[in-house]
Amino acid sequence: MLLVDDDPDFARVFQISLKAEKRVSFQVQTVSTLQSALDILRKENFQLILLDLGLPDSQGLRTFEKIAEAHPEIACVILSGTDDEVLSLEAVKKGAQDYVVKGEVRGEMLARILSYALERHRQKQKIEELNEHLEQLSFLDPLTQLLNRRGLQRTLSRELEISGREGANLSVILLDLDNFKPINDTFGHAVGDIVLQEVSKVLKRTVRASDYVSRVGGDEFIILLPNTRLAEGMHFSERIRLAICQTPFVVAGGDTVRVTASLGFMSVNKRTASVDSLLEETHAALAKSKRSGKNQVSAGEGWEPRSDSVADTLRAGGCDLPHLVVPA
């Protein structure tokens, strides 16, 4: 525990009172100013702070607010005089665990108040961590652990804001697995789910750390590519296509399933600020890949490869593997 109080007589009596209580043991360090408290908190670990709001270098509620802002992870109990209980209650409303009136509580009661405050803070932290975990889960697709539509929308809004502010390019890939229905019909939906999970792993391995992968429904995936020009994005789309079609997926019973994907690629702008509008725009590019024989990449309207190397990459195709291989 860190005791922050500028009254040495009180500090001495306080430590004597705690030592007399054998059932609860606290190791206490004492400082007399807010700045010295902040300094020692940066260097050492404490579970509990007992804080006087009236210090030589800080007065009133702001004393607690500065401690809470710097170290919200540490439980804090306010030391109160009989004339500032209203202020102490206000500190409790702002996050302090409790307050102790100087001279009125000692021994067993003091130790109990401090122990309960520490336990309440621990429980509060657990609840906050659980809520944070649940919130994160609400942005993820439960099957693949990729972003879901809600998570994609949050990411899209943030990346559009960044690209607008910094003048960076933001691109998107819409990916749809080819002939996925026969996999479900032949092997069952459980195997289909395994294939979706394995494809998701391939996507995670293939994308860059700065990219975002989401499953937007069924066997459709969207990949956001921050700071990516069109030519770079087309090359990257081709790499993703090859990564999927070159990966055999072994499912239950040793059956090997191979899948291919059709991809549509385009740049993102303010007109495509929602997931629905993004899907609507990219579906046109994806449809070109489907109509042209599947297992390929198509760009949105108004874009053509600007260099022979890009055109050669797109024409090269490759990976002419069967969509589904069923062992004899």
C-alpha positions as CSV (number, residue, x, y, z in Angstrom):
1,M,0.0,0.0,0.0
2,L,1.1,3.6,-0.7
3,L,0.0,6.1,1.9
4,V,0.0,9.6,0.6
5,D,-0.3,12.1,3.5
6,D,1.8,15.0,4.7
7,D,1.0,14.5,8.4
8,P,3.9,12.4,9.9
9,D,2.0,11.8,13.2
10,F,-1.0,10.4,11.4
11,A,1.2,8.2,9.2
12,R,2.9,6.7,12.3
13,V,-0.4,6.1,14.1
14,F,-1.8,4.6,10.9
15,Q,1.0,2.1,10.6
16,I,0.8,1.1,14.2
17,S,-3.0,0.5,13.8
18,L,-2.5,-1.8,10.8
19,K,0.3,-3.7,12.5
20,A,-1.9,-4.4,15.4
21,E,-4.4,-6.1,13.1
22,K,-2.9,-9.6,12.6
23,R,-5.5,-11.1,10.3
24,V,-4.7,-8.7,7.4
25,S,-1.1,-7.7,6.6
26,F,-0.2,-4.6,4.5
27,Q,3.3,-3.4,3.6
28,V,3.1,0.4,3.7
29,Q,5.2,3.0,2.1
30,T,4.6,6.7,2.9
31,V,5.1,9.8,0.8
32,S,3.9,13.4,1.6
33,T,3.2,15.0,-1.8
34,L,1.3,14.2,-5.0
35,Q,4.5,14.4,-7.1
36,S,6.4,12.0,-4.9
37,A,3.5,9.6,-5.1
38,L,3.4,9.8,-8.9
39,D,7.2,9.3,-9.0
40,I,7.2,6.2,-6.8
41,L,4.1,4.7,-8.6
42,R,6.1,4.8,-11.9
43,K,8.9,2.8,-10.3
44,E,7.2,0.3,-8.0
45,N,4.1,-1.8,-7.9
46,F,1.3,-1.1,-5.5
47,Q,-2.1,-2.7,-5.0
48,L,-3.7,0.0,-3.0
49,I,-3.4,3.8,-2.5
50,L,-4.6,5.6,0.6
51,L,-4.8,9.2,-0.5
52,D,-5.3,12.5,1.4
53,L,-6.9,15.1,-0.9
54,G,-5.1,18.0,0.9
55,L,-1.4,17.8,0.0
56,P,1.2,20.6,-0.1
57,D,1.3,20.4,-4.0
58,S,-2.3,19.5,-4.7
59,Q,-5.7,20.2,-3.1
60,G,-9.2,18.8,-3.4
61,L,-10.8,16.5,-5.9
62,R,-8.1,17.1,-8.5
63,T,-5.6,15.3,-6.3
64,F,-7.6,12.1,-6.8
65,E,-8.2,12.7,-10.5
66,K,-4.5,13.0,-11.2
67,I,-3.8,9.7,-9.4
68,A,-6.7,8.0,-11.1
69,E,-5.7,9.2,-14.6
70,A,-2.1,8.0,-14.1
71,H,-2.9,4.7,-12.4
72,P,-6.5,3.5,-12.9
73,E,-5.4,-0.1,-12.4
74,I,-4.7,0.6,-8.6
75,A,-7.4,0.7,-6.0
76,C,-7.7,4.0,-4.2
77,V,-9.2,4.9,-0.8
78,I,-9.6,8.5,0.2
79,L,-8.4,9.9,3.5
80,S,-11.1,12.3,4.7
81,G,-11.3,14.8,7.5
82,T,-14.7,15.3,9.2
83,D,-15.1,18.6,7.3
84,D,-14.7,17.2,3.8
85,E,-16.8,14.1,3.6
86,V,-18.8,15.6,0.8
87,L,-15.6,15.9,-1.3
88,S,-14.7,12.3,-0.4
89,L,-18.0,11.1,-1.5
90,E,-17.5,12.9,-4.8
91,A,-14.2,11.1,-5.2
92,V,-16.0,7.8,-4.7
93,K,-18.5,8.7,-7.4
94,K,-15.5,9.3,-9.7
95,G,-14.0,5.9,-9.0
96,A,-12.4,5.8,-5.5
97,Q,-13.3,2.6,-3.8
98,D,-14.1,4.1,-0.3
99,Y,-13.1,6.8,2.1
100,V,-11.7,6.7,5.6
101,V,-12.3,9.5,8.2
102,K,-9.1,10.3,10.0
103,G,-9.2,9.5,13.7
104,E,-12.5,7.7,13.5
105,V,-11.5,4.2,12.2
106,R,-8.6,2.1,13.4
107,G,-7.5,-1.5,13.9
108,E,-9.8,-4.2,12.7
109,M,-12.3,-1.8,11.0
110,L,-9.6,0.0,9.1
111,A,-8.1,-3.2,7.9
112,R,-11.5,-4.5,6.8
113,I,-12.3,-1.3,4.9
114,L,-9.0,-1.4,3.0
115,S,-9.3,-5.2,2.3
116,Y,-12.9,-4.8,1.0
117,A,-11.8,-1.8,-1.2
118,L,-9.0,-3.9,-2.7
119,E,-11.3,-6.8,-3.4
120,R,-14.0,-4.6,-4.9
121,H,-11.4,-3.1,-7.2
122,R,-10.2,-6.5,-8.3
123,Q,-13.8,-7.6,-9.1
124,K,-14.4,-4.3,-11.0
125,Q,-11.3,-5.0,-13.1
126,K,-12.5,-8.6,-13.8
127,I,-15.8,-7.3,-15.0
128,E,-14.2,-4.6,-17.2
129,E,-11.9,-7.2,-18.7
130,L,-14.9,-9.5,-19.4
131,N,-16.9,-6.7,-20.9
132,E,-13.9,-5.8,-23.1
133,H,-13.6,-9.4,-24.2
134,L,-17.3,-9.6,-25.0
135,E,-17.1,-6.4,-26.9
136,Q,-14.2,-7.8,-29.0
137,L,-16.2,-11.0,-29.6
138,S,-19.0,-8.9,-31.0
139,F,-16.7,-7.7,-33.8
140,L,-15.6,-11.3,-34.7
141,D,-17.1,-14.0,-36.8
142,P,-17.5,-17.0,-34.5
143,L,-16.6,-19.6,-37.1
144,T,-13.4,-18.1,-38.5
145,Q,-12.4,-15.5,-35.9
146,L,-12.1,-12.9,-38.7
147,L,-13.9,-9.6,-38.5
148,N,-17.6,-9.8,-39.0
149,R,-19.7,-7.0,-40.6
150,R,-19.8,-5.0,-37.5
151,G,-16.1,-5.2,-37.0
152,L,-15.5,-4.4,-40.7
153,Q,-17.7,-1.3,-40.5
154,R,-15.8,0.0,-37.5
155,T,-12.5,-0.6,-39.3
156,L,-13.7,0.8,-42.6
157,S,-14.8,4.0,-40.9
158,R,-11.5,4.4,-39.1
159,E,-9.4,3.7,-42.2
160,L,-11.4,6.0,-44.4
161,E,-10.8,8.8,-41.9
162,I,-7.1,8.1,-41.8
163,S,-6.8,7.9,-45.6
164,G,-8.7,11.1,-46.0
165,R,-6.6,12.9,-43.4
166,E,-3.3,11.6,-44.7
167,G,-4.1,11.4,-48.4
168,A,-3.3,7.6,-48.4
169,N,-4.8,5.0,-50.8
170,L,-7.3,2.5,-49.3
171,S,-8.1,-0.5,-51.4
172,V,-10.4,-3.5,-51.0
173,I,-10.7,-7.1,-52.2
174,L,-14.0,-9.0,-52.3
175,L,-13.3,-12.7,-52.4
176,D,-15.8,-15.5,-53.1
177,L,-15.0,-19.2,-53.2
178,D,-15.8,-20.9,-56.5
179,N,-18.3,-23.8,-56.5
180,F,-18.5,-24.0,-52.7
181,K,-22.0,-25.5,-52.7
182,P,-20.8,-28.9,-54.0
183,I,-18.4,-29.2,-51.0
184,N,-21.3,-28.8,-48.6
185,D,-23.5,-31.2,-50.7
186,T,-20.8,-33.8,-51.1
187,F,-19.1,-33.8,-47.6
188,G,-21.7,-32.0,-45.4
189,H,-21.8,-28.6,-43.8
190,A,-19.3,-29.6,-41.1
191,V,-16.6,-30.1,-43.7
192,G,-17.7,-26.9,-45.4
193,D,-17.1,-25.1,-42.1
194,I,-13.6,-26.7,-41.9
195,V,-12.8,-25.5,-45.4
196,L,-13.9,-21.9,-44.5
197,Q,-11.8,-22.0,-41.4
198,E,-8.8,-23.3,-43.3
199,V,-9.3,-20.7,-46.1
200,S,-9.4,-18.0,-43.3
201,K,-6.0,-19.3,-42.0
202,V,-4.6,-19.0,-45.5
203,L,-5.8,-15.4,-45.7
204,K,-4.4,-14.5,-42.3
205,R,-1.0,-16.0,-43.4
206,T,-1.0,-14.2,-46.7
207,V,-2.1,-10.7,-45.8
208,R,0.2,-8.0,-44.3
209,A,0.1,-7.0,-40.7
210,S,-1.5,-3.7,-41.7
211,D,-4.4,-5.4,-43.6
212,Y,-7.8,-6.4,-42.3
213,V,-9.6,-9.7,-43.2
214,S,-13.4,-10.1,-42.7
215,R,-16.0,-12.7,-43.4
216,V,-19.1,-10.9,-44.6
217,G,-21.3,-14.0,-45.1
218,G,-21.3,-17.5,-46.4
219,D,-18.1,-18.0,-48.4
220,E,-17.5,-14.3,-49.1
221,F,-14.6,-12.4,-47.6
222,I,-13.5,-8.8,-47.7
223,I,-9.9,-7.7,-47.3
224,L,-9.1,-4.0,-46.6
225,L,-5.7,-2.9,-47.8
226,P,-4.6,0.4,-46.2
227,N,-2.0,2.5,-48.0
228,T,-2.2,0.4,-51.1
229,R,-2.2,1.7,-54.7
230,L,-4.2,-0.1,-57.4
231,A,-1.3,-1.8,-59.1
232,E,0.0,-3.1,-55.8
233,G,-3.4,-4.3,-54.9
234,M,-3.9,-6.2,-58.1
235,H,-0.5,-8.0,-57.6
236,F,-1.5,-8.7,-54.0
237,S,-5.0,-10.0,-55.1
238,E,-3.2,-12.4,-57.4
239,R,-1.0,-13.6,-54.6
240,I,-4.1,-14.4,-52.5
241,R,-5.8,-16.2,-55.3
242,L,-2.7,-18.4,-55.8
243,A,-2.3,-19.1,-52.1
244,I,-5.9,-20.4,-51.9
245,C,-5.9,-22.6,-55.0
246,Q,-2.5,-24.1,-54.3
247,T,-3.5,-25.2,-50.8
248,P,-5.0,-28.7,-50.4
249,F,-7.4,-28.9,-47.4
250,V,-7.5,-32.3,-45.7
251,V,-10.8,-32.9,-44.0
252,A,-12.5,-35.7,-42.1
253,G,-11.7,-39.2,-43.3
254,G,-8.6,-38.1,-45.2
255,D,-10.6,-36.5,-48.1
256,T,-8.7,-33.7,-49.8
257,V,-10.6,-30.7,-50.9
258,R,-9.2,-28.0,-53.2
259,V,-11.0,-24.7,-53.7
260,T,-10.4,-21.7,-55.9
261,A,-11.6,-18.2,-55.5
262,S,-12.8,-15.3,-57.7
263,L,-11.7,-11.9,-56.6
264,G,-12.9,-8.4,-57.3
265,F,-10.6,-5.4,-56.5
266,M,-11.1,-1.7,-56.3
267,S,-10.2,1.5,-54.4
268,V,-12.3,2.7,-51.5
269,N,-13.7,6.2,-51.3
270,K,-16.3,8.2,-49.5
271,R,-19.0,6.7,-51.7
272,T,-18.2,3.3,-50.3
273,A,-18.2,4.3,-46.6
274,S,-20.6,1.5,-45.5
275,V,-20.1,-2.2,-45.8
276,D,-23.3,-2.5,-47.9
277,S,-22.1,0.1,-50.4
278,L,-18.7,-1.5,-50.4
279,L,-20.2,-4.9,-51.3
280,E,-22.4,-3.3,-53.9
281,E,-19.4,-1.7,-55.7
282,T,-17.0,-4.6,-55.4
283,H,-19.6,-7.2,-56.6
284,A,-19.5,-5.7,-60.1
285,A,-15.7,-6.5,-60.2
286,L,-16.3,-9.9,-58.7
287,A,-19.0,-10.7,-61.3
288,K,-16.5,-10.1,-64.1
289,S,-14.2,-12.8,-62.5
290,K,-17.1,-15.2,-62.3
291,R,-18.3,-14.6,-65.9
292,S,-14.8,-15.0,-67.2
293,G,-14.4,-18.5,-65.9
294,K,-13.8,-18.0,-62.2
295,N,-10.4,-18.5,-60.3
296,Q,-9.2,-15.0,-61.3
297,V,-8.9,-11.4,-60.3
298,S,-10.9,-8.5,-61.9
299,A,-10.6,-4.8,-61.2
300,G,-13.5,-2.3,-60.8
301,E,-14.7,-0.3,-63.8
302,G,-12.3,2.4,-65.1
303,W,-9.0,0.7,-64.3
304,E,-6.6,-1.1,-66.6
305,P,-3.1,-2.4,-65.9
306,R,-0.6,0.4,-66.4
307,S,2.5,-1.8,-67.0
308,D,3.4,-4.9,-68.9
309,S,4.5,-6.6,-65.7
310,V,1.0,-6.1,-64.1
311,A,-0.7,-7.3,-67.3
312,D,1.5,-10.3,-67.5
313,T,0.8,-11.2,-63.9
314,L,-2.9,-11.1,-64.5
315,R,-2.8,-12.9,-67.8
316,A,-0.6,-15.6,-66.3
317,G,-3.4,-17.1,-64.3
318,G,-2.1,-20.5,-63.2
319,C,-3.3,-22.9,-60.7
320,D,-5.6,-24.8,-63.0
321,L,-6.5,-27.3,-60.3
322,P,-9.8,-29.1,-60.0
323,H,-12.2,-27.3,-57.7
324,L,-13.0,-30.5,-55.8
325,V,-11.0,-33.7,-55.6
326,V,-12.9,-36.7,-54.2
327,P,-10.7,-39.8,-53.5
328,A,-11.8,-43.0,-55.3
